[in-house]
Amino acid sequence: MDKKRTFGVRIVEGLMRLLARRPLRKHYRAARFVTWLVGDVLRYRRDVLTTNLARSFPDVDYDVLDGMRKDFYRHFGEILAETVWFGGCRGEKGRKKLYESGIVEIDNSDEFNDFYDRSTSVMLLNSHAGNWELMGGVGQYDRSAPGRRNWTDKEVVVVYRALYSKLWDQVIADNRLAPVSDLDYEGYVEGSSILRFAATHRHDKKLYIFNTDQYPYWQTQHYDVGTFLNQHTEAMGGAAVLACKLGMSVAYIRWRQEEQGHYKMTFVPLVENAAESNPGQILEMFYKHLEEDIQAQPWNYLWTHKRWRK
């Protein structure tokens, strides 16, 4: 990375860390302005948002769809506010602040700990529901009894896709990894390198977190998962394929927003040994759960991206 780029990264990160010092409640106040700016002034990806909602809920009246659109923009503003605040949760003090905030709570810790204990490694299939940018703090969301959990932050592997902008790719990475910034963390792995990483660590027990709900890129293997939200859907199968090859257990991450400033995260087991299943079956289970969650909280999903090719 050249010096000019390094300087740019430092400037942006410095500004974000300065903003991150504000209490979360003040970030939510700012989120109301962001909601108005993004939704009413800039109309950020409104065409894509409207099309996705209309096709996913074809029997819903226009007024209801308009309410979903407004609720989505409100939630989108909250996501941005939470993400900036999250960047201030650094080091031991930051992890304590994150835990005490209660912003995310794993609500089936004991059950998942048992599932993890029985597994060689676990693949957690994540989506763009809730606030996926908070996953770097997953080690602080477990409310089980002290000493009960057998996994730590160092066992967590977060799989990501690099952004086109190197500057923003580094800024976002720094923000996502704020709670583990002092732990010599090595589990942030770009998608193109995950197969090699997993093969190298196949004898190490890991907790892989893999975002799954994107429509497939042209160069990836496609899997037909049938009808998802009233539309024929093809999906990327990277996470499911990897889990099947290495015999991992697989679980789905459910995000539910209980109220502003508090998400409940549930790890829903799908299979205990993916080698006995196949990627298509795993993806069908994933999309079934995701559809149920979206129907329960339609606004709690990132609708501004093209999830279907047509």
C-alpha positions as a printed Julia matrix, in Angstrom:
310×3 Matrix{Float64}:
   0.0     0.0     0.0
   1.43    3.38   -0.97
   2.01    6.24    1.47
  -0.81    8.32    0.06
  -3.28    5.5     0.61
  -1.97    4.87    4.13
  -2.49    8.52    4.98
  -6.04    8.41    3.63
  -6.9     5.34    5.68
  -5.54    6.95    8.83
  -7.56   10.12    8.29
 -10.84    8.25    7.77
 -10.2     5.91   10.68
  -9.33    8.83   12.92
 -12.61   10.56   12.14
 -14.62    7.38   12.71
 -12.91    6.7    16.04
 -13.63   10.25   17.14
 -17.31    9.79   16.34
 -17.31    6.37   17.99
 -16.65    7.92   21.41
 -20.21    9.22   21.59
 -22.72    7.14   23.61
 -24.88    4.8    21.58
 -28.06    6.75   22.41
 -26.56    9.84   20.73
 -25.71    7.79   17.66
 -29.36    6.78   17.46
 -30.37   10.44   17.56
 -28.05   11.07   14.62
 -29.58    8.03   12.9
 -32.88    9.89   12.52
 -31.13   12.49   10.38
 -29.36    9.77    8.39
 -32.72    8.06    7.79
 -34.19   11.27    6.39
 -31.11   12.0     4.28
 -30.74    8.51    2.82
 -34.42    7.75    2.36
 -36.03   11.08    1.46
 -33.24   13.2     0.02
 -30.78   10.81   -1.63
 -33.39    8.08   -2.18
 -30.6     5.54   -1.85
 -31.26    2.61   -4.2
 -34.99    3.18   -3.89
 -35.77    1.49   -7.2
 -33.99   -1.71   -6.17
 -35.59   -1.58   -2.71
 -39.09   -1.09   -4.1
 -38.7    -3.84   -6.7
 -37.37   -6.33   -4.14
 -40.21   -5.64   -1.71
 -42.94   -5.73   -4.36
 -41.75   -9.07   -5.78
 -41.2   -10.6    -2.34
 -44.64   -9.54   -1.03
 -46.87   -9.58   -4.14
 -50.12   -9.76   -2.17
 -49.4    -6.75    0.04
 -51.08   -3.39   -0.63
 -49.0    -0.45   -1.77
 -49.53    1.44    1.49
 -48.14   -1.51    3.44
 -45.14   -1.77    1.09
 -44.54    1.95    1.53
 -44.52    1.42    5.3
 -41.99   -1.41    4.88
 -39.81    0.89    2.81
 -39.88    3.6     5.49
 -39.18    1.07    8.23
 -36.25   -0.26    6.24
 -34.66    3.19    5.9
 -35.14    3.74    9.64
 -33.41    0.46   10.35
 -30.68    1.22    7.83
 -29.93    4.46    9.68
 -29.7     2.48   12.94
 -27.29    0.0    11.34
 -24.95    2.81   10.32
 -25.15    4.35   13.8
 -24.44    1.02   15.51
 -21.55    0.29   13.16
 -19.79    3.57   13.87
 -20.31    3.12   17.64
 -19.03   -0.46   17.41
 -15.7     0.84   16.09
 -15.07    2.4    19.51
 -15.3    -0.96   21.34
 -11.54   -1.57   21.33
  -9.39   -3.63   23.62
 -10.38   -5.06   26.97
 -12.35   -1.98   28.0
 -14.13   -1.97   24.66
 -15.11   -5.63   24.98
 -16.51   -4.91   28.44
 -18.47   -1.94   27.07
 -19.82   -4.09   24.25
 -20.91   -6.84   26.64
 -22.53   -4.43   29.09
 -24.38   -2.58   26.33
 -26.49   -5.67   25.61
 -26.7    -4.66   21.95
 -26.59   -8.34   20.96
 -27.45  -11.39   23.04
 -27.02  -15.03   22.04
 -30.24  -16.47   23.43
 -29.43  -20.21   23.18
 -25.87  -20.24   24.49
 -26.08  -23.55   26.36
 -27.6   -25.43   23.43
 -25.04  -24.05   21.01
 -22.15  -24.82   23.36
 -23.26  -28.48   23.35
 -23.54  -28.39   19.54
 -20.05  -26.89   19.3
 -18.61  -29.49   21.69
 -19.89  -32.31   19.46
 -18.42  -30.76   16.3
 -15.03  -30.83   14.63
 -15.66  -27.25   13.49
 -18.82  -25.22   12.95
 -19.91  -23.26    9.9
 -22.28  -20.44   10.87
 -24.3   -19.27    7.88
 -25.01  -15.57    8.3
 -27.23  -13.26    6.23
 -27.82   -9.54    5.77
 -30.46   -9.5     8.47
 -30.0    -7.71   11.78
 -26.64   -5.97   11.83
 -23.99   -8.22   10.3
 -21.32   -5.55   10.97
 -21.45   -6.46   14.67
 -20.19  -10.03   14.14
 -16.65   -9.08   15.16
 -17.93   -8.92   18.73
 -19.56  -12.36   18.73
 -17.32  -13.49   21.59
 -18.93  -10.9    23.87
 -22.56  -11.84   23.24
 -22.62  -15.19   25.02
 -24.49  -14.97   28.34
 -23.73  -18.53   29.5
 -22.12  -19.17   32.89
 -18.43  -18.19   33.18
 -16.18  -21.0    31.99
 -19.03  -22.83   30.25
 -18.06  -21.82   26.73
 -15.28  -23.74   25.01
 -14.65  -21.25   22.21
 -12.98  -17.85   22.32
 -12.5   -14.95   19.93
  -9.38  -16.63   18.57
 -11.4   -19.62   17.33
 -13.74  -17.37   15.34
 -13.06  -16.99   11.61
 -14.96  -14.25    9.78
 -15.06  -14.69    6.01
 -15.43  -11.5     3.97
 -15.33  -10.3     0.38
 -12.82   -7.55   -0.37
 -14.21   -4.18   -1.49
 -13.06   -2.58   -4.73
 -11.75    0.44   -2.81
  -8.61   -0.54   -0.91
  -9.06    2.45    1.37
 -12.59    1.5     2.44
 -11.69   -2.18    2.55
  -9.1    -1.41    5.23
 -11.29    1.08    7.09
 -14.21   -1.39    7.27
 -11.89   -4.21    8.32
 -10.47   -2.09   11.14
 -13.99   -1.25   12.31
 -15.26   -4.83   12.14
 -12.32   -6.12   14.18
 -12.35   -3.38   16.84
 -13.13   -5.7    19.82
 -10.25   -8.05   18.93
  -7.78   -5.37   17.86
  -5.45   -6.16   20.78
  -5.59   -9.97   20.51
  -3.29  -10.62   17.55
  -6.4   -11.85   15.75
  -5.82  -13.83   12.53
  -9.35  -14.98   11.71
 -10.4   -12.32    9.21
 -10.09  -14.2     5.91
 -10.94  -13.07    2.38
 -13.29  -15.43    0.56
 -10.81  -16.36   -2.16
  -8.4   -17.64    0.51
 -10.83  -19.48    2.77
 -10.4   -22.94    1.2
  -6.65  -22.83    1.74
  -7.1   -21.45    5.27
  -9.62  -24.13    6.21
  -7.48  -26.92    4.75
  -4.45  -25.66    6.67
  -6.48  -25.55    9.9
  -8.59  -28.64    9.31
  -7.35  -30.19   12.56
  -8.03  -26.99   14.55
 -11.49  -26.48   15.92
 -12.87  -23.27   14.42
 -16.09  -21.3    14.29
 -16.51  -20.02   10.73
 -18.91  -17.15   10.03
 -19.86  -16.9     6.37
 -22.35  -14.46    4.78
 -24.46  -16.49    2.38
 -27.45  -14.55    0.99
 -25.95  -13.03   -2.12
 -26.97  -13.93   -5.64
 -24.16  -15.91   -7.27
 -21.32  -14.18   -9.06
 -20.74  -15.46  -12.57
 -17.52  -17.27  -11.66
 -18.97  -19.21   -8.72
 -20.92  -22.46   -8.66
 -24.66  -21.86   -8.54
 -27.18  -23.86   -6.52
 -30.88  -23.82   -7.28
 -32.68  -23.46   -3.94
 -36.17  -23.28   -5.41
 -38.58  -20.51   -4.42
 -37.4   -17.94   -1.92
 -39.71  -15.0    -1.19
 -41.92  -15.89   -4.18
 -39.0   -15.85   -6.62
 -36.87  -18.53   -8.2
 -33.51  -18.28   -6.47
 -29.98  -19.38   -7.21
 -27.37  -19.09   -4.48
 -23.65  -19.17   -3.94
 -22.59  -22.4    -2.31
 -19.09  -21.64   -1.03
 -19.82  -22.03    2.69
 -21.96  -25.15    2.25
 -19.42  -26.76   -0.1
 -16.58  -26.12    2.35
 -18.6   -27.53    5.26
 -19.4   -30.69    3.28
 -15.8   -31.22    2.2
 -14.46  -30.96    5.75
 -17.37  -32.56    7.6
 -18.22  -29.48    9.66
 -21.39  -28.94   11.61
 -23.59  -26.19   10.16
 -25.9   -23.7    11.88
 -27.96  -20.72   10.76
 -27.65  -17.35   12.49
 -31.07  -15.88   13.27
 -31.21  -12.14   13.96
 -34.27  -10.63   15.62
 -34.42   -7.0    16.75
 -36.29   -6.94   20.04
 -36.08   -3.17   20.32
 -33.74   -0.38   19.33
 -30.32   -1.21   20.69
 -31.0    -4.89   21.34
 -30.78   -7.85   18.96
 -31.33  -11.48   19.86
 -29.07  -13.87   18.01
 -29.95  -17.56   17.81
 -27.66  -20.25   16.39
 -30.06  -22.7    14.74
 -28.45  -26.12   14.06
 -28.94  -27.41   10.51
 -26.7   -30.5    10.32
 -24.12  -32.02   12.65
 -21.96  -33.55    9.91
 -22.23  -31.82    6.55
 -20.28  -34.66    4.89
 -23.46  -36.73    5.22
 -25.47  -34.08    3.38
 -24.89  -31.98    0.26
 -24.58  -28.21   -0.36
 -27.97  -27.93   -2.03
 -29.81  -29.43    0.93
 -27.98  -27.19    3.39
 -28.76  -24.08    1.35
 -32.44  -25.02    1.1
 -32.59  -25.21    4.91
 -30.78  -21.89    5.22
 -33.17  -20.08    2.88
 -36.21  -21.62    4.56
 -35.16  -20.16    7.91
 -34.18  -16.84    6.35
 -37.55  -16.47    4.63
 -39.39  -17.12    7.89
 -37.33  -14.44    9.63
 -37.81  -11.89    6.87
 -41.56  -12.44    6.89
 -41.57  -11.91   10.66
 -39.57   -8.66   10.43
 -39.56   -7.46    6.78
 -37.6    -4.29    7.51
 -34.82   -6.22    9.26
 -33.03   -7.15    6.03
 -30.79   -5.4     3.49
 -33.18   -4.85    0.58
 -31.06   -2.33   -1.33
 -28.95   -5.01   -3.05
 -29.96   -7.17   -6.0
 -30.6   -10.6    -4.51
 -31.95  -12.09   -7.72
 -30.48  -12.0   -11.21
 -33.8   -11.24  -12.91
